[in-house]
Amino acid sequence: MDTPQQLTSAPFMARKWYSVAEVADQLGYGLSKTKLLIATGQIRSLKDGGHRRVLPEWVDEYIARRVDEACA
């Protein structure tokens, strides 16, 4: 049987992908705007079963593009 020490010392596992709602929250956007950005391909996503998922690096790519556009 595991002791409490063993249970709490498990390594933290980073998120592999985000839901559309999580991306909206991270960006400070509404859900509708985030869905539109995904539908138009501005934020990359994949379909997993009945849900859209976004990899963390795809959120970073979107942010980098927006920064580049603002600086241009």
RODO-2510 file (C-alpha; in nm, 4 decimals, decimal comma):
residues 72
     n   res          X          Y          Z
     1     m     0,0000     0,0000     0,0000
     2     d     0,1250     0,3489    -0,0877
     3     t     0,2014     0,5908     0,1904
     4     p     0,0758     0,9506     0,1679
     5     q     0,4355     1,0583     0,0924
     6     q     0,4473     0,8286    -0,2109
     7     l     0,1120     0,9493    -0,3424
     8     t     0,2047     1,3176    -0,3286
     9     s     0,5523     1,2769    -0,4749
    10     a     0,4250     1,1640    -0,8149
    11     p     0,5665     1,3781    -1,0974
    12     f     0,3443     1,6547    -1,2336
    13     m     0,2214     1,5784    -1,5817
    14     a     0,1893     1,8787    -1,8125
    15     r    -0,1291     1,9197    -2,0147
    16     k    -0,1030     1,7722    -2,3607
    17     w    -0,3894     1,9739    -2,5071
    18     y    -0,6639     2,2187    -2,4177
    19     s    -1,0363     2,2358    -2,4760
    20     v    -1,1757     2,5314    -2,6701
    21     a    -1,3112     2,6782    -2,3445
    22     e    -0,9663     2,6542    -2,1830
    23     v    -0,8074     2,8319    -2,4798
    24     a    -1,0711     3,1064    -2,4616
    25     d    -0,9980     3,1522    -2,0918
    26     q    -0,6211     3,1632    -2,1481
    27     l    -0,6532     3,4255    -2,4198
    28     g    -0,9160     3,6286    -2,2375
    29     y    -1,1555     3,5839    -2,5302
    30     g    -1,5164     3,4751    -2,5322
    31     l    -1,6068     3,1239    -2,6360
    32     s    -1,7742     3,2437    -2,9579
    33     k    -1,4674     3,4397    -3,0697
    34     t    -1,2399     3,1453    -2,9920
    35     k    -1,4635     2,9071    -3,1884
    36     l    -1,4545     3,1504    -3,4822
    37     l    -1,0741     3,1699    -3,4687
    38     i    -1,0616     2,7892    -3,4753
    39     a    -1,3218     2,7593    -3,7534
    40     t    -1,1265     3,0036    -3,9724
    41     g    -0,7963     2,8262    -3,9031
    42     q    -0,6371     3,1149    -3,7159
    43     i    -0,5927     2,8796    -3,4213
    44     r    -0,5077     2,5238    -3,5209
    45     s    -0,7066     2,2407    -3,3659
    46     l    -0,7882     1,8750    -3,4060
    47     k    -1,1050     1,6778    -3,3603
    48     d    -1,0925     1,4191    -3,0815
    49     g    -1,4171     1,2293    -3,0768
    50     g    -1,6852     1,4945    -3,0518
    51     h    -1,4554     1,7657    -2,9182
    52     r    -1,2024     2,0111    -3,0560
    53     r    -0,8620     2,0101    -2,8905
    54     v    -0,5780     2,2591    -2,9193
    55     l    -0,2143     2,1798    -2,8503
    56     p    -0,0345     2,4307    -2,6255
    57     e     0,2144     2,5143    -2,9012
    58     w    -0,0725     2,6068    -3,1333
    59     v    -0,1908     2,8655    -2,8803
    60     d     0,1673     2,9963    -2,8649
    61     e     0,1812     3,0130    -3,2470
    62     y    -0,1380     3,2189    -3,2567
    63     i    -0,0050     3,4593    -2,9935
    64     a     0,3285     3,4955    -3,1779
    65     r     0,1464     3,5767    -3,5042
    66     r    -0,0667     3,8390    -3,3295
    67     v     0,2447     3,9988    -3,1787
    68     d     0,4211     3,9977    -3,5169
    69     e     0,1152     4,1612    -3,6776
    70     a     0,1030     4,4281    -3,4079
    71     c     0,4742     4,5056    -3,4484
    72     a     0,4654     4,5192    -3,8293
***
